[in-house]
């Protein structure tokens, strides 16, 4: 599918092709893991940005398509995808794969990201280095990836988590006893159980391969860290901590009065001034460090 897009900033019309993909990760006797996504491919691309959604998020949620469109209009290939454990089904909108959500983990998401990057290289969507974007938990995944993959040349995170251990001791005690904790989706009202696999994973690897803080200190690529002062899901202090750890590599953008979703709702029927502004800043950051539109 192709569409002409007018870039009001550059004054150019770009042809942007939309290619969908589906990756099946075989797990033997267990049901396969399925990653669904799409790539927006402008002609004469300046580079590629891979976009990671967060916990209870998905590729078509709220501002992700808008961000991807703006990146493509600026001359970047923009790859969006649903993590295999997101719980989102084939319609790319509904939490119909509850079992996948229940058993999802951080390491599984890192493996998913590796699979998407590998597929992008096979399809020549990534030629060498690439940019990486992540929101919330997806920001944490992006930080872990940027520290372990030298091909990540630019990083942008919005409202990123600074630790994989997110649970109070009393919650953990109940979790162990019942084998799951109920996760409520405030937007849909769905309640989906989250199993103990992710808890055991953090206990085993939280200080090593899942240590976001240690990874943040290792990143040398240019990194834009964006966080709202009124974030109700990931406190501003986590963004400030990441900024401190990033040192000279990081550029911290604090947005006063802004919440976790930057004012965006789903579906995104109306663009907010905050979303428009932070998207423009994000695209400019990639343009400055990854290539020119």
Secondary structure by P-SEA (a helix, b strand, c coil): cbbbbbccccccccbbbbbbbbbbbbcccccbbbbbbcccccccccbbbbbbbccccccccccaaaaaaaaaaaccbbbbbcccccccccccccccaaaaaaaccaaaaaaaaaaaaaaaaaaccccccbbbbbcaaaaaaaaaaaaccccccbbbbcccccccccccaaaaaaaaaacbbbbbcccccbbbbbcaaaaaaaaacccccccaaaaaaacccbbbbbbbcccccccaaaaaaaaaaacccbbbbbbcccccccccccccccccaaaaaaaaaaaaaaaaccccc
